[in-house]
Amino acid sequence: SEKKRLSSLFHAYDVDNSGRIEKTKFFTICQELHVSSQEAEGIFNRLDIDKDGTVTLEEFINYFKYLSDRKLYSG
């Protein structure tokens, strides 16, 4: 499923298993998903609600599932 795929992609970069990824890793994932770095910047800022410089698995999956449901990203 889409959720499973996004989850394994996230976990591949969450090397310390904290359930969070830093901005640099998020940008790398976005490159794999064919998202431009300019777009990635905007997405990251939207997802990093508590402004701690990280994105959680849940925030990540919810956002990309939302895009995929609206066909804004092809996966």
C-alpha positions as CSV (number, residue, x, y, z in Angstrom):
1,S,0.0,0.0,0.0
2,E,1.0,3.6,-0.3
3,K,1.2,4.0,3.4
4,K,3.5,1.1,3.7
5,R,5.8,2.4,1.0
6,L,6.0,5.8,2.5
7,S,6.6,4.3,5.9
8,S,9.5,2.2,4.7
9,L,11.0,5.2,2.8
10,F,10.8,7.2,6.0
11,H,12.3,4.4,8.1
12,A,15.2,4.1,5.7
13,Y,16.2,7.6,6.6
14,D,15.2,7.5,10.3
15,V,18.5,5.7,11.2
16,D,18.2,6.3,14.9
17,N,14.6,5.1,15.0
18,S,13.5,8.3,16.7
19,G,10.3,8.5,14.6
20,R,11.5,11.8,13.3
21,I,13.7,12.9,10.4
22,E,15.7,16.1,10.0
23,K,15.3,18.6,7.2
24,T,18.3,17.3,5.2
25,K,17.0,13.7,5.2
26,F,13.5,15.0,4.3
27,F,15.0,16.8,1.3
28,T,16.7,13.6,0.2
29,I,13.4,11.7,0.4
30,C,11.7,14.4,-1.6
31,Q,14.3,14.1,-4.3
32,E,13.4,10.4,-4.5
33,L,9.7,11.3,-4.8
34,H,10.6,13.8,-7.6
35,V,9.7,16.8,-5.5
36,S,11.8,20.0,-6.2
37,S,13.9,21.4,-3.4
38,Q,11.9,24.6,-3.5
39,E,8.7,22.6,-3.0
40,A,10.3,20.4,-0.4
41,E,11.2,23.6,1.6
42,G,7.5,24.7,1.6
43,I,6.3,21.2,2.5
44,F,8.8,20.8,5.3
45,N,7.8,24.2,6.8
46,R,4.1,23.2,6.7
47,L,4.8,19.8,8.3
48,D,7.2,20.9,11.0
49,I,4.3,22.3,13.1
50,D,6.3,22.5,16.3
51,K,9.2,24.1,14.5
52,D,11.8,21.8,16.0
53,G,13.5,21.1,12.6
54,T,12.1,17.6,12.3
55,V,9.1,15.9,10.7
56,T,7.4,12.9,12.3
57,L,6.4,9.7,10.5
58,E,2.7,10.5,11.0
59,E,3.1,14.0,9.6
60,F,5.1,12.7,6.6
61,I,2.6,9.9,5.7
62,N,-0.5,12.0,6.2
63,Y,0.9,14.7,3.9
64,F,2.0,12.5,1.0
65,K,-1.2,10.3,1.3
66,Y,-3.2,13.6,1.1
67,L,-1.2,14.6,-2.1
68,S,-1.6,11.1,-3.6
69,D,-5.4,11.1,-2.9
70,R,-5.6,14.3,-4.8
71,K,-3.4,13.1,-7.6
72,L,-0.9,16.0,-6.9
73,Y,1.9,13.5,-6.6
74,S,2.2,10.4,-8.7
75,G,4.1,8.3,-6.2
